Amino acid sequence: MRWTMSRAIKQDGTNFINSFVRFMHLIDAHCHLTYEPFANIEAVVKRSAEAGVKGWITIGTDLADSIKAVALAERFENMFATVSIHPHHAKSADSAVIAQLKELARNKKVVAIGETGFDFHYTFSTRQEQRESFLRLLELAAETGLPVVIHSREAFDETIKVLDEFGKGLKGVVFHCFSGSAEEAKIVLDRGWFLSLTGVVTFKNADKTREVAKYVPLDKLMIETDSPYLSPEPMRRQKVNEPALMVHTAKLIAALRKMELEDFAEAVTATTKRFFALPLDF
């Protein structure tokens, strides 16, 4: 699999990627580098850096995964972690687990709480369990002074309602893998929050997401892979996405906005650094 992934990148885009790598310093704002497809993490990071994606936020999805994410981030200078309980695992978010996440959040490599929120597409945890977990994690974010990474799938109205009810004690809020309408994007932006787009923006049927990509101010926009999921076109047949492929997402959005790629990369990187307070010198 590692040979196939590397070969696919070389076959489709090496010349393009290498022609810009000296100018680009992108950050993958949301990836799952603790997941099994990335067993050879050194190779994944190397390919990513060679493609101009030189920083990574790896996301914790339950207590065990959050522990792994922090340990992994400690191995790489430009890698950072979040800690959280994904809505799928909301039933596990008891007070003891939240206390352990709070302790993990003290690590200097932890830059956010999340992903947390609602997922009404699946029912791995009930809606009430998801709500309780969400509120506990918002409280943790407010207490630690860290921003929040939001997962909202088929639950936009309920997610906004909880965030509005919670109050304004959060340092920052980003809706990751945003796939809503321009009207929904405006609701998020009007509250001063951020949006992060994935390779979905490159999909043939993603006109709605492309409209959002053109609309969001650059100082509120980040990009991500959500790897190992959602490989962008023209690499969609590659079942395992990885940070190196984010250049295709960046290329498309830059074109939509009629910007030079390196200028777009500089802008979204600045936004990502500011939102997560990343101590990076690029």
N, C-alpha and C positions, 0 to 999 in steps of 0.2 A: 504494500500500500504506500509506504513512504517513497519508493522508487516511482510509482505511478503518479503520485502527487507532484513530486519534483519535476518529473518529465512533462506533465501537463502544463505546469507553469512555464517551463522553458519553451514548449511548443507554441504556446499562445500568449505572447506578450513580453518575452524576455527583452527583445529589442526596444519595445516601447518603455518597459519598466526601467531598463538600464539607462536609457537616454535621459530620464528624469531623476534618477536616484540621487544624484549629487545635489539636487535642489530640494528634494522632498524630505520632510521629517513628519510623517503622519503618525497619529496615535490611534490605535484600535480601542475605541471607548468602551467596548463590551465584548468580551470573548470568554470562552470556557476552556482554558488551557489545561485544566486539571482532568479533562475528560479522556477516556481511553484512546481515542484516535491519535492523541498527541503524546503517546508514550515516549517517542524520541523528541522531546521538547527542544533539545539543543538544535536539531535540524530545522524544526519549525521556526524557531527564533532567528536562526541564521537566514533562512529564506525570506523571512519577513523583513529583516533589516536590509537585505540586499534589494528588496523591492521598494524601499523607502518608508516602510512602516516600522518605526523605530521605538515605539513606546506601546505599552499594553496594559489594559485594565482587565484582570481576570476575575470573574464573578463567582462569589460563593453562593451556593443554592441550598445548602442545609448545614448543620453544624460540622459534620465530618468534611464536607467539601470546602467549607470556609477555612477550616484548619489547613487543608491542603493548599488552598489558594494563597494563604498568607505565607506558608512555607515556600511555595514556588516563587512568589514575588521576592522573597528574600534572596533567592539565587541569582536574580538578574537585576542589574542596576536600574534599568528603565521600565521595569515591570512593577505594577501595583495591584492591590487586591481590594475587593469589597467583602463584607461578611453579611450573611442574611439567611432567611428561610424563604425559599421560593413558594409562591402560592400552592404549587402541587404538594408541598410538604408542610403546609400550614398546621396540620394537626399535631406536628411535633414541636410547635413553638410554645412550650410551657415556660414557666418562670425560670426554671433551672437552665434551660437552653439559652434563653435571652441573657441570663447572667454570664454564661460562658462566651456568648457573642460580644457582650460588653467588654469582657476582659481581652478578647482578641482584638477589639477595635482600638485598644491602646497602642498596638504595634504601629510604628511610624510608616509602615508600608500600606496600611489600611487607609483608603481615601474616601470611602462611602459606605453607606448601609444600603443593601439591595442586592438582588432585585426582589422587590416586594410589591404587593398589590393584589390584583384579582385576575383569575383565569376562569372564565365561565364556559370556555370551550370544552374543558375536561372537568371531571368531578373527582379528582384524586383526593381533594379535601372539600368539605362542604363550604357553602358560601359564608356561613357563620364562622366556621373555623378560619377561613381566609380573612374575614374582617377582623377577627380578634388578633390574628398574627400581624396583619397590616398595622393595626393601631399600636401594638406593642413595639413593632420595629420603627414606626414613626416616633414614638416616645424615645426609643434608643437613639435615633438620629438627632433629635432635639437635645437630648442629654449630652451626647458626645460632640455635638457641633459639627457633625459630618453631613454632607448632602445625601440625598436619597435617589436611588435608581428605581424607577417604577416599571413594573410589568403590568400591562393592562390589555387583556385579550377578550374581546366581546363584552367589555365591562366599562366602557369609557365613562358613562354617566355616573355609575356607582363609584368609580375611582375618583372622579372630580369631587363628588359629594363628600367622600371621606376626607380628602385632602382639605377641602373647604371647611369642614366641621372641625378638623384637627386644629386649625389656626395657622398663624404665620411664624411659628417658632422654628422653621426649618431653614438651614443655611442655603439649600438649593434643591431643586427638583428637576430630574430629567426623565422624560418618557422614552424609554429605550425601544428600539425596533418599532418606531411609530409607523402605523399604516392607516391612520385615520384620514378624514377629509380635511380640506383647507379650513372649513368652518370649525372643526374640532381643533385643528392646530391653532387657530386664533384664540380659542378658549384657553388653551395652555399658555400661549404667549402673553395674553392679556394679564395673566397672573404672574408674569415675570419668570416663568419656568422655561425649560429647555427641551429640545427635541433631538433625538438621535436616529439616523436613518441607516438601514442595512442594504445589502445587495438586492433586496426586494425591489428597490427603485429601478433596477435594470430589467426586471421581468416584463414580458410582452404585455401582460394584462394589468400593469401597475400605473396606469395613467393618473389615478388619484394621488398616488405617492409622488409621482414626478411633479405634479402641480404644487404639492407641499414643498418639494425640494427647491422649486423656483421662488417660493413665497417667503420662507423662513429667513429672518435676518441672520447674517453670518455670525453675529455675536451671540446667537441663541442656538446654533446648529453644530452638532457633532456627527461623526460617522463611525460605524462599527461593522464588525462581521457577524456577531452572535455565533461565531464558529464554535463547534463544527457544523453548524446548520447554515442554510440559506446561501449557498454558493452563488455568486453573481454571474450574469451573462458576461462574456461568452463561455464561462466555465461551469455553467449550471449542471452539466452532466457529471461533474466531479462531485461525488456524493459527500466527501468530507471537505468542508470549507476550512480555510486557514487564513491568518492575518495577511499573508503576502498577497492574497487575492483582493484585498480591499482597494487596491489601486484602480480596479475596474469600476468600482462604485464611485470613487473620487473623480475619475475621468468623466463618467457620465454626468454627474451633478455639475461639474465645472462647465461642461459643454452646455447643459441646460441653462446655466446662469451666464453663459457667454463670457467665461473667465478663462484665463490661462491656468493650467493645472497647478503649477507651482504657487500661484497667487491664492487659489482656492485652498490648497493644502496648508499654506501658511495661516490662513484665516481660521479654518476649523481646528487646526492644532492649537492656536492661541486660545480659542474658546474652550477646548478640552482641558488645557493646562489651567486656565482660570477657574473653571467649574470645580475640578478635583484638587486644586491647589497643588499641582505637581511640581516638584523641585527639579525640573529639567532645564538644561541650558540650550535647548534648540527651540 
